[in-house]
Amino acid sequence: MSNPTGWKPSVGASPSAAAGAAGAGEPPGLGGAAPGLAHEEPLLFEHGSRGRCGVSLPAPVGPAPAAEIPAALLRGPIDGLPELSELEVVRHFTRLSTWNHGIDTGLYPLGSCTMKYNPRSSEAFARLPGFAGLHPLAPATHVQGALELMYRLERALSEIAGMSATSLSPAAGAHGELTGLMVIRAWHQSRGNPRRKVLIPDTAHGTNPASAALNGYTCVELASGPDGRLHPETVAAAMDEDVAAIMVTNPNTLGIFESHIAEIAAIVHGRGGLVYGDGANMNALLGVARPGDLGFDVIQYNLHKTFATPHGGGGPGAGPVAVTGALAPFLPLPMVVEDGPGFRLVTDPAERPGSVGKIHGFWGNFGMFVRAWAYLRELGPEGLRATAELAVLNAAYVRAGLSGAYHLPYPTDSLHEVVFDDQAQKAAGITTMDVAKRLIDHGFHPPTIYFPLVVHGALMIEPTETESKEALDAFIGAMRAIADEARTDPDRLRAAPLRAFRSRLDETRAARRPVLRWTPGMQAG
Ligand SMILES: *Cc1c(COP(=O)(O)O)cnc(C)c1O
């Protein structure tokens, strides 16, 4: 191979060569990166050459260990595995990492996902050796500090939700939903009938019906009103003695506060049902309103959205579930309880016969608990409240900054996020997808698009509380420039992104006829 590192300059080699030629009139690319440094990155299988190796250790002395291992446990040689030097591997992955956009790179206004910046301090605490190096099977006497942290976090999350007890076990929001519904089912079951249906508004996140279905419930979709809110009459009409629960996100996925929630909860409770709160939007309520006071019986938190856990990239999350006193006996195990001057884990079902059991290995994703606790302590009650107020203020600022340029399907006060659509660009033949792609040229991650489903061509923006006014102004400026371009140069907009490493994909063809590369010599399976 004449080029041992394997990389190829992109110019002339890919559609993104357009990036180099985009030239005059283009917004500056992210970080002003020179397109000349963009490069194709082959697969690891296409790198390296036979016999190349990442380490150069001396041959072991003494008998080969393989001699003592039963032959059945040894794998034979595999033809076609990549053989690379350490530097090749490091460069390959480092180059790939530069193709990524993260919150550390720039604004990430992905609505519903709360891609806020998480302080490095929480990260530092989670990495303290006393926490990071804990063994999950260590006896309680050796890990009193960790148990105390879990206990205090559990108490704090219960207090913030206005609930009685919280299970820290679930690993994500959706897992929390599933756990909450298991608790609801167990409670109904304890009263003789688990019931069969769960009511879910049409603005709900897709995980809500999925969690209900996975838990054996039939979902009944409720239409939201023309104001984007759920109305008591709609709930009353669907409510009967076979409904186990209603699942409500508040504020809902349009960012709108469900102002009829108390009345809705009374209707559901009146027919023996329970009210499940999807707490993924707690960012809007922290320290301002408590779900327990609004009539909710169960809510899940998304620590990775609200409490400083890195979000995205496939890392672990945490979706603690808070419940009222009536439901507390059904929470999963383990639970941490005070025990004399110390703390202990309740793990024996005999001690909590109502418990739905274990839903996660060991104690849950403990590192997330450390981050959340550090964040809670760093902000304190006033800081948490300020978080919610700033999240709402920032979204209101974006709503005001973009009104006139984009159509607002629900022209009402929304809280921590705001949903626009592409109605105003329709005449020019410009869609939400074009706007999103063009934002990439301006160095911003696009917002959530085409969700929630009740808004055709939705552009769902959640700036979060961590962005400065300057960052919001820059984003608003880019969005307004795109709205102008939709009128003045729609063809250019439709060709976007022009400065990204990859230009627009033919998504239909990519889905129908994917090109799966195959290197000769690779073995199947
Ligand atoms: C993110 C989100 C969820 C799902 O949370 P995961 O942690 O991704 O499973 C559920 N509901 C709403 C409203 C959300 O925004």
The ligand as an SDF file (V2000), in Angstrom:
LIG
                    3D

 15 15  0  0  0  0  0  0  0  0999 V2000
  -36.3700   11.0950   26.1490 C   0  0  0  0  0  0  0  0  0  0  0  0
  -37.7730   10.8630   26.4480 C   0  0  0  0  0  0  0  0  0  0  0  0
  -38.2200    9.5850   26.8300 C   0  0  0  0  0  0  0  0  0  0  0  0
  -37.3440    8.3420   26.8020 C   0  0  0  0  0  0  0  0  0  0  0  0
  -36.2140    8.4140   27.6050 O   0  0  0  0  0  0  0  0  0  0  0  0
  -34.9740    7.4350   27.3300 P   0  0  0  0  0  0  0  0  0  0  0  0
  -34.0570    7.6860   28.4650 O   0  0  0  0  0  0  0  0  0  0  0  0
  -34.4170    7.8450   26.0050 O   0  0  0  0  0  0  0  0  0  0  0  0
  -35.4750    6.0390   27.3170 O   0  0  0  0  0  0  0  0  0  0  0  0
  -39.5410    9.4490   27.1740 C   0  0  0  0  0  0  0  0  0  0  0  0
  -40.3900   10.4810   27.1160 N   0  0  0  0  0  0  0  0  0  0  0  0
  -40.0050   11.7180   26.7500 C   0  0  0  0  0  0  0  0  0  0  0  0
  -40.9980   12.8380   26.7310 C   0  0  0  0  0  0  0  0  0  0  0  0
  -38.6870   11.9530   26.3960 C   0  0  0  0  0  0  0  0  0  0  0  0
  -38.3090   13.1660   26.0090 O   0  0  0  0  0  0  0  0  0  0  0  0
  1  2  1  0
  2  3  1  0
  2 14  2  0
  3  4  1  0
  3 10  2  0
  4  5  1  0
  5  6  1  0
  6  7  2  0
  6  8  1  0
  6  9  1  0
 10 11  1  0
 11 12  2  0
 12 13  1  0
 12 14  1  0
 14 15  1  0
M  END
$$$$
